[in-house]
Amino acid sequence: RKMVSLGGPFPGAIASMAWHPLGQFLVLGLDTGNLHGLILEAGNITEQEIKHLLSDPSEVTALQFSPAGNWLAVGHRDGQVQVLAVPSSSLSPSYSPIQYRLLPGNASAIMALQFTKDGTSVASNARDGAVLCWEVETGKVLVSNFSAETWFGDGHRFTLTISWAMWGAWSRDSYRSSAAVLGESHGTLRLLATGDVDGLVRLQRFPVPVPDALSKDFYAHTSRVADLAWAGPDRLVTAGMAECALIQWRLISQRRSDAQPKDARPGRPKAAASPRQPQSPKTVSASMRSTGSTDVAPPSRVSNTSTATATARSKSPAKPAGRPKARIASPQRSPSPASARGRTPSRSARSSQGSSSMDPAKVRLAAKLAQPGKPSRFKEVSVQTDGV
């Protein structure tokens, strides 16, 4: 890859531009109302002047190729929309769009143009808030319903900010004109990137048909966002107007199960990660879904004695199945000193525990573990517990 100078100077200031889907033809819209074409072939650039249908054209404010590249829609500041037919033959120095049709109906500047996925219809957004849609071949005016099956999805990007699909992007009091927000949906992911007059870049779910929808806001520009575009599966490029800044953003998406544990709740300290399992790096989730976490009880502590006893039982040979012995459960039982040291109490101690009367307020345990002929190592222990 290499950088190629596009030449110049051009006969006017560049007001808009559009790439052909094949990536070899770039159309520039000038403030003089003319169109300038650049053909990139084998590292060489061929310039050409593109003719149009208007005798006294105004500034070109919007350009859009159809998905198949066979149509080019041109929007002007005076509200005129013209469609040029693009030959399907291979690009050559003599390549030039053909004048086809004018689509009248708007009374103010065209801000955005959008083709359907099959390229048979085109729609426009005007500065006065008008939304018009036409059939390309006949010029017939259609209903601007913007159904999802026809206008976006399957790799086709959507750029009409004045539509039901981007209603949730208009949620600030500073938006006082129809040109305050510009946006573009991702071709494959259900995401929408918008830029506004305050320099704010926002990321939302697409479509957003509800007002005050959730968003992730990024403040990077100090002036109006002049334009933005998705430059790949995970790249977004935004251009600031006054500071002349061009910023490239990288989209970091991660599954919810990896980005936020189920037992994580706001306001609670996070559980320490196991030393054997490294913590995942901090990432920005692209999901805008608002989900609530469920309450999870903290894990109970297991003593080393219980673990050792369970291990010893698992290693002992299996006994033949018989009638289980009945046990008398107490409200709370504290381990005897012998069990604390990993020893099993004697048969006499167990019999005394089973035959004694169980008082819920007091539990008296007798630990007599002295062997015959040796002095007793333990004294009688009394443990008091609260009643249930």
Summary of the structure (lengths in Angstrom):
residues: 388
radius of gyration: 37.3
end to end distance: 78.3
largest distance: 123.5
contacts: 998
relative contact order: 0.06
helix: 10%
strand: 30%
